[in-house]
Amino acid sequence: MVYVTSVKPGGLMGQGLVIGDLRVQHVDGRRGRSFTIVWPEGKVHEQADRFLRAHDGSGTQRTYAYLLVDHLRWLERECLPPESVTLRDLQRYMGIVGARVAMPLGEPWRAGKRPYGQDTLSAAASCLKGFYLHLAALGINRELGGQLNRTRLPARADRDRALLGHLGRELPANPLAPRRVRRRHPKMLPDGARDLLGQAVMTARDRLFVTWLGDAGFRIGELCGLHLADLHLHEDAPCGDCQSPHVHVCHRDGNANRARAKTKYPWSLEDGVIRGGMVRRASPAMVWLGRFHLAPR
């Protein structure tokens, strides 16, 4: 079965049947699931495939595949081969998908869909820079590669974040990257948001999701990729990894809903007991909801 993916409003990814257009194709192998881009007739897009292979085995490959296929579709619409793309063309594309660019953008793209969010724009800029630097290394469009291969002086924040940052002289720069929007707490909900969510949910499943996401700090893929065997919602579980109630977050490529954890801590299934993975403690509310709604019937 062929699974293809398109980019939904806001940069989200969703499954859908694509006919007569470039598409993302996943390939299941011995090393797990990998992603590539194929033409409408099923032939592999060689340039995109070589670039994506550099990220084989990582979640970055999946993200880059979905972002790159949208750009390649735009190139087809504009009748632009990668060999003749200019920096202005890339800046125009970034403006079409949501970045603030002071230039004519041309014919609309992704009509009827919301523009990319800040994080998706940054990921798209990194993907495009990496793709065209990869082509330049192969001798294709070296002029564009030289324009993208820029550096900048490190700021104080860069020096503070990096090990031996005081020795750094320069850092890579991306002319396609949007201006960074600094937020004090980028991963925290506004005050009172959780209470409002609790009042808005209408089903027990939604209430469980809000509680588990808030108490344990799960990513969406981590929560949606859990199996019942991962839930040790009682004291002194036989795994021996934690005495209090906890959950094992295990990276799996074969989930039916295609959800998977981003982290890849080693784990094993021994005598029907999950051991290893990333262990997260469960709050009393998580334990109560989990036993009530997730217990086998």
C-alpha positions in Angstrom: 0.0 0.0 0.0 1.2 3.5 -0.9 0.9 6.2 1.8 1.3 9.7 0.5 1.3 12.9 2.5 0.5 16.5 2.0 1.1 19.6 4.1 -2.0 20.8 5.9 -2.7 24.4 7.1 -0.2 25.6 9.7 2.5 23.2 8.6 0.8 20.0 9.8 1.1 16.8 7.9 -1.7 14.5 6.9 -2.4 11.5 4.7 -4.2 11.8 1.5 -4.3 10.3 -2.0 -2.1 12.2 -4.5 -2.5 11.4 -8.2 -0.5 13.1 -11.0 1.9 15.0 -8.7 5.1 14.5 -6.8 4.5 12.7 -3.5 6.3 11.4 -0.4 6.8 7.7 -0.3 7.8 5.8 2.8 9.9 2.7 2.6 10.0 0.0 5.3 13.4 -1.7 5.6 15.5 -3.6 8.1 16.7 -0.3 9.7 13.2 1.0 10.1 11.1 3.4 8.0 12.7 5.9 5.7 11.1 8.5 3.4 11.8 9.6 -0.2 10.1 11.6 -2.9 8.8 10.0 -6.2 7.4 11.3 -9.4 3.8 10.7 -10.4 4.8 7.6 -12.4 6.5 6.2 -9.3 10.1 6.9 -10.3 12.4 8.1 -7.5 13.3 11.8 -7.6 17.1 11.3 -7.6 18.2 14.7 -6.4 15.7 14.7 -3.5 16.4 11.1 -2.6 20.2 11.6 -2.3 19.6 14.6 0.0 17.1 12.8 2.2 19.4 9.8 2.5 21.8 12.0 4.5 19.1 12.1 7.2 18.2 8.4 7.1 17.0 7.0 10.4 16.0 10.4 11.9 12.8 12.3 12.4 14.4 15.1 10.4 14.1 13.0 7.2 10.4 12.8 7.5 10.0 16.5 8.1 12.3 17.5 5.3 10.6 15.1 2.9 7.2 16.7 3.4 8.6 20.3 3.2 10.8 19.5 0.2 8.0 17.9 -1.8 5.9 21.1 -1.5 8.8 23.1 -2.8 9.4 20.7 -5.7 5.8 20.9 -6.6 6.1 24.7 -6.7 9.1 24.4 -9.0 7.1 22.3 -11.3 4.3 24.8 -11.3 6.8 27.6 -12.0 8.7 25.6 -14.7 11.9 26.1 -12.8 14.5 23.2 -12.8 16.7 23.2 -9.7 19.7 24.0 -11.9 18.3 27.4 -12.7 16.8 28.4 -9.3 18.1 31.7 -7.9 18.2 33.1 -4.4 15.4 35.5 -5.3 13.2 32.5 -6.4 13.8 30.9 -3.0 13.0 34.1 -1.1 9.8 34.4 -3.2 8.8 30.9 -2.3 9.4 31.5 1.4 7.1 34.6 1.0 4.4 32.6 -0.7 4.3 30.0 2.2 4.2 32.6 4.9 7.4 34.5 5.5 7.4 38.3 5.4 9.3 39.2 2.2 9.3 42.6 0.5 8.9 41.6 -3.1 6.2 40.6 -5.6 5.2 37.0 -4.9 3.5 36.1 -8.1 0.7 33.6 -8.5 -0.7 32.3 -5.1 0.5 28.9 -3.9 -1.3 26.6 -1.4 -4.6 28.5 -2.0 -7.1 28.1 0.7 -4.5 27.0 3.3 -3.1 28.9 6.2 0.5 30.0 5.9 3.3 28.1 7.7 3.9 28.9 11.3 7.2 30.3 12.6 8.7 26.9 13.4 7.6 25.4 10.1 9.1 28.4 8.2 12.4 27.9 10.1 12.4 24.2 9.2 11.6 24.9 5.6 14.5 27.4 5.4 16.9 24.8 6.8 15.6 22.2 4.4 16.0 24.4 1.3 19.4 25.5 2.3 20.5 22.0 2.9 19.0 20.7 -0.4 20.7 23.4 -2.6 24.0 23.1 -0.7 23.8 19.4 -1.5 23.2 20.1 -5.2 26.1 22.6 -5.2 28.4 19.9 -3.7 27.5 17.8 -6.7 28.3 20.6 -9.1 24.7 21.8 -9.7 23.9 25.4 -9.3 27.1 26.3 -7.5 26.3 30.0 -7.7 23.2 29.6 -5.5 25.2 27.3 -3.2 27.7 30.1 -2.6 24.9 32.6 -1.8 23.4 30.3 0.7 26.7 29.3 2.4 27.0 32.4 4.6 28.3 32.9 8.1 27.7 35.4 10.8 29.4 36.5 14.0 28.2 34.7 17.1 26.0 36.6 19.6 26.3 36.4 23.4 23.4 34.0 23.5 25.2 31.7 21.0 28.4 31.8 23.1 26.4 30.9 26.2 24.6 28.0 24.7 27.6 26.3 23.1 30.4 24.3 24.7 33.6 26.4 24.4 31.4 29.0 22.8 33.9 31.7 23.7 36.3 30.3 21.2 33.8 30.5 18.3 34.6 33.0 15.5 31.7 32.5 13.2 28.4 30.6 12.8 26.4 29.4 9.8 23.7 31.9 8.6 20.7 31.2 6.5 19.4 34.0 4.2 16.1 32.3 3.9 15.4 32.0 7.6 12.6 34.2 9.0 13.3 36.7 11.7 13.3 34.9 15.0 10.3 35.7 17.3 11.6 35.5 20.8 9.2 34.1 23.4 10.0 33.9 27.1 8.5 30.4 27.6 8.0 28.9 24.1 6.7 25.5 25.4 4.4 26.6 28.2 0.7 27.2 28.0 -0.6 30.7 28.9 -2.0 31.1 32.4 -5.4 29.5 32.7 -5.3 27.7 29.4 -5.4 24.2 30.9 -8.5 25.1 32.9 -10.2 26.4 29.8 -9.3 23.2 27.9 -10.7 21.1 30.7 -14.0 23.0 30.4 -14.1 22.7 26.7 -13.5 18.9 26.3 -16.7 16.9 25.8 -15.4 13.3 25.9 -13.5 11.2 28.4 -10.8 10.5 25.8 -10.2 14.3 25.3 -10.1 14.8 29.1 -7.4 12.0 29.3 -5.4 13.7 26.5 -5.4 17.1 28.2 -4.4 15.6 31.6 -1.7 13.3 30.3 -0.2 16.0 28.0 -0.2 18.5 30.9 1.0 16.3 33.7 3.7 14.3 31.9 4.8 16.7 29.2 4.3 14.2 26.4 4.9 15.1 22.8 1.9 14.3 20.6 3.7 11.5 18.8 4.8 10.0 22.2 1.2 10.0 23.6 -0.4 8.7 20.4 2.2 6.0 20.0 1.8 4.4 23.4 0.8 0.8 23.7 -1.1 -0.7 26.7 2.1 -2.6 27.6 3.9 0.7 28.0 1.7 1.7 30.9 2.9 0.6 34.3 0.3 2.5 36.4 1.0 0.8 39.7 3.7 0.6 42.4 6.7 -1.7 42.0 6.2 -2.6 38.4 8.0 -5.8 37.3 10.2 -3.8 34.9 12.3 -2.5 37.8 12.9 0.9 36.1 10.8 2.9 38.5 9.0 2.1 41.8 6.2 4.6 41.4 3.6 4.5 38.6 5.2 5.4 35.3 5.0 5.2 31.5 7.6 3.8 29.0 8.0 6.0 25.9 9.3 3.6 23.2 10.1 4.5 19.6 8.2 2.3 17.2 8.0 2.5 13.4 5.1 0.1 12.9 2.2 1.7 14.8 -1.1 1.4 12.9 -1.8 5.1 13.4 1.7 6.0 12.2 2.5 7.9 15.4 6.0 7.5 16.9 8.1 9.0 19.6 10.9 11.3 18.4 13.4 10.0 21.0 15.0 6.6 20.4 16.1 5.3 23.8 16.8 1.5 23.7 13.9 -0.7 25.0 13.0 -4.3 25.0 10.0 -6.6 25.6 10.9 -9.5 27.9 8.3 -12.0 29.1 5.6 -9.5 28.2 7.1 -6.7 30.2 8.4 -3.5 28.6 11.8 -2.3 29.9 13.8 0.7 29.0 12.8 3.5 26.7 12.2 7.0 28.2 10.5 6.6 31.5 8.0 9.3 32.6 6.3 9.3 36.0 2.6 9.2 36.1 0.6 11.7 38.3 -2.3 10.5 40.5 -4.7 12.0 37.9 -3.0 10.2 35.1 -3.2 6.9 37.0 -6.9 7.3 37.8 -7.8 8.2 34.2 -5.6 5.6 32.7 -7.0 2.8 34.9 -10.6 3.9 34.3 -10.4 4.5 30.5 -7.5 2.3 29.3 -8.0 -0.8 31.4 -8.8 -3.9 29.2 -12.5 -4.6 29.0 
